[in-house]
Amino acid sequence: MHHFFSMMFSLLAIIGHVSGRPAESRYERSVDRPYRSELTVSNGMKWGSWGYMSMCPSGRYAAGFSLKVEGSVGRGDDTALDGIRLHCVDRSKDSSGSHEYTSIESDVGNWGEWTDIKWCSSGYLTSFQLRVESSQGDGDDTAANNIKFTCTGGFVLEGDSTNWGNWGNWSPTCMGKGICGIKTLIEPSQGRGDDTALNDVRMFCCD
């Protein structure tokens, strides 16, 4: 029986390596890691309050992301983008792409489902662009709808989210190796009022 479990464990390890997808780890996020620069965009909305800053563990940087998205609910109250999750790795220790990763997030909204992870083929996330719907007056506000990131070398990754609103200007590019932290502006549930969930985001870069 021990030999059987040993064989199964080896097989799973081989499958994980061949897939080329990093294996998730459960490291605690670093709450006091120093950062070199802060990235912001000018088109975020103002509803809600800023959540906590969440940082990759020391030596790791964000190389992938996934989004919490509520799609169109017809004539109901749409919230669109509800959360952003960064996935942190240390590529200096393993260039094969099979290393472990750590997932971090700031505050998130109450609705939607998480999308699949999108990864930089090399390097780390270095800047971002936000798609935002402006205030709709008496209509249904959704605020932030989608996000794009550039990777080291300029390759662009676009999230799988909703299409309302317009893309704003790109943030500055990281001073440092790459994005290492995140903080989000989230409006909590408004009860029977108009919910927007995620309104704005700040990214942090580390050496």
N, C-alpha and C positions, 0 to 999 in steps of 0.2 A: 504493500500500500504506500509506504514511504517512497519507494522507487517510482510509483505511478504519479504521485504529486510532484516529485522532482522533475519528471519528464514534462508534465503539463506546464509547470512554471517556466521551464526552459523554452517550450514552444511559444508561450505567450510573450516572453522576452524577445524572441526572434521575430515574431509578428510585429511587435511594437517598433523594433529597429527597422525592419524592412519598409514599414509604412511611411517612414520619413517624417511622421508627425511627432512633435515633442510630447513627452509623457508628463501629465500634470502632477505637480507636487503640492504639498499643503503647508508650505512655509508661511509663517505669520508676516503680514505686511510690515514694513519698516515705518515707524511713525516719526522718527527724528532724523532721517537721512538728510544731509545738507544738499541743496540744489543750486545750480549755477544761474539759471534763467527761468523766467515764467512766460509762457505763451498764452496770448489772449487774442480774441477776434472782436470786432466792433458791432456785429449784427445780432448778438444774443438778446433775448428778451429779459425783462426785469422781475417777473413774478416769482415768488417763492423766496427761499433763503439758501445760502451756501452751506453745503455739507462739509464733512471732514476731509482733510487732505489725506490721500492714501498713496504710499510710496512703494516702489519695488524694493525688495531686499538689496542690501549693499552688493555691488558688483553686477547687478542685473538691470536690464533696460527693456522697455516695451518693444517687442518685435511683431506683435499681433494684437487684434482687438475683436470683440464681438459686441453686439448691440441688443438691448431689450426693446422690442418694437411691438406696438399695438397697431395693427393695420386698420383700414377703414371699417367703421362699424355702421355704415349706411347713414341713417338720419340720427344716429346717436351722438354721443360726446367723444370725439376722437382726441387721443393724446399723442399719437405718433411715436417719437423717440422718448423712451422712458429711462434708459440707462446706458452707460458705456462701461465696458470691462476691458482692461488692458492685461496682456499676457507677457510676462517678463522672463527673459532668458539671459544667459551669459555665454555668448557665442565664442568668446576667446578660449573657452575650455573644451569646446566640441564643435567642430565645423561640419559635422555630418548631418545636423538637423534633427538628431534623435535625443537631444538633451531634455531634461525636465524643464517645466515652466511653472511660474507662479502667477496666479490670477489676482488682480486687485481691482477695486471699484470704490467710488465715493457713494453718496446717497443715490438711490434709484426710485423711480415712480412705482406705483402699485399694479400697473397693467402691462400686458404684452408677454412675449416669449423671447428667449435669447436665441440669436442667430448663430450659425456656424462661425468658427474663428477664421479670420483672414490674416495671413502671415506675409511679412516681408520675405522675399526669397533670399536676401542677405541683409546684414546690417540691422538697423533699428528704425522705429518711427521718429521723424524729425520735425514735422510741422503738421498743421491740420487746417481744415476749412469746414465751416458749418453751414448747413442749409436750414433756413429759418423762415417761418411764415409770420409776417407782421400782424399787428393787432387787427382783428376782424370786426371790431366795434360790437354790435349786437349778435354777430355770428359766432361760429365755433372756433375758438383759438386752439392751435396746436403747438405754437412756439417752435422749438428745435425739431427738425424732421429727419436729418441725416448728417453724416460726417464723412469726410475724406481725410486720409493721411498720406504724406509722402514718406518714403523709406530712404535710407542712406543710398545715395546715387540718383535719387529723383523719381523712382518708380512710385506710381500713385495707386492707392487702394481705396475703393469706395464701399461704404457700408450698404447692407441690404435693408433699406428702410423705405420710408414713404416719400412722395414727390411734391408735397405742398411747399410753397414758399420758394425762395431764391437762394442761390449760393452767394455767400459774402466773400470778402477778400481772404486770402491765405494769412495765417498767422506768421510771425517771423519764424525763421529756421532756428533750431536749437543752437545755443552756445553750449558746447559740450558734446558728449558722445551720442546722446539720444534722449528721448522722453523717458522719464523714470517715475512720474507721479501724475495724479489727477485729482481735481476737485470740481464738483458739479453743483449747479443752481437748480434746485428742485422745488416745484410748487406741490404741497401735499394735497390730498383729496379735498375737494370743495363741497363734498356732499352732493346736493342737487344742483350745484353751480357748475361753471365751465372749467373743466380740468385741462391743464396744459402739460403737467409732469416736468420733463427736462426743458429748461430755458436757456442755459448757457453752460460753458465748461472752460476750465483753465487747465493747462498742462504744464508740467515742470520738467526741466532738463538737468541732467547730472553729468559731471565729468567722468 
